[in-house]
Amino acid sequence: MSGSRAIGRDVHFYLFSDPDKPLGGLRLNPSITAKVFLSMLETLIVASGRYRVTLRSTGYDLKPTDDALKPGDYDIRPYSRGVKIAITDEPCITRILSRTITGRDDFFRARIRERDGKCTITGVLNKGAYRNVWVGFEAAHVLPISSEQYWIQKGYSRWITNRVGERDTGINSSQNGLLMLSHVHQKFDSFSFSINPDDGYKIICFDEDDFGIDGRILESSSQESSGPAGVRDELLRWHFRQAVLANMRGAGEPLYEMDFPPGTDMMGEILSGPEPGKRMEAELFSRFGSVHIV
């Protein structure tokens, strides 16, 4: 089964020329200001010229302010005739829960625990760290290990400054990871929230804020400015962009089931769910190892 990202949206946006067919939408949380919403639309909209965004109920153009975004319908209007406007067809990756499973991941997990010591999203401290007890805390990849081939093809290793040897792709660097509570990790991997490094590392929820994290700031010890082990801003930007694509374009990307208790027909659920081929590929890649540069 898969959930719907579109149900419960309080913001929808349209082309002015087609006011009955929404291009996408958004579930509103307090962290989403007018300025943030306009920057999100820049990710989604491909235009041959300038355009403006108007709140339909008032007829006023939206300005890039820090005022909270109002719920409602927003129309995208070109400033002049002949301007073509469309929604990007940029792909959104298929993401599964990025649990550590290989020997290479052991190093990643140890470095993340050493650097953070707490959930970097909620601020909850691991009081058992001195006894090496980490139950309930997980090292989460920003760009998942199941997409290592994608990582290599896009050259994302150029952002990693602490790789070890020529064969290290960098995907298991501490610069691509954050420590999170287990349930928060699942939300992160499903793109239900993200971190905007260009808005003071503010956490933005795209779903119900079940854990009270919307508007919080990423722990400073994990930020790039904290030192060479900090998570890279470019990778956080990548995750934030993916979250916008997953949640706001059209009806949104599928929300995959991640709870497979003992006895569950995991294979059957995946094959009967949305995009089974892409999901299965991600699952298999995650379980049977990553690509090494030779």
Secondary structure, 3 states (H helix, E strand, C coil): CEECCCCCCCEEEEECCCCCCCCEEECCCCCCEHHHHHHHHHHHEEECCCEEEEECCCCEECCCCCCECCCEEEEEEECCCCCCEEECCCCCCCCCCCCCCCHHHHHHHHHHHHHHCECCCCCCECCCHHHCCCCCEEEEECCCHHHHHHHHHHCHHHHCCCCCCCCCCCCCCHHHEEEEEHHHHHHHHCCCEEEEHHHCCEEEECCCCCCCCCCCECCHHHCHHHCCCCCCHHHHHHHHHHHHHHHHECCCCCEECCCCCCCCCHHHHHHHCCCHHHHHHHHHHHHHCCCCCC
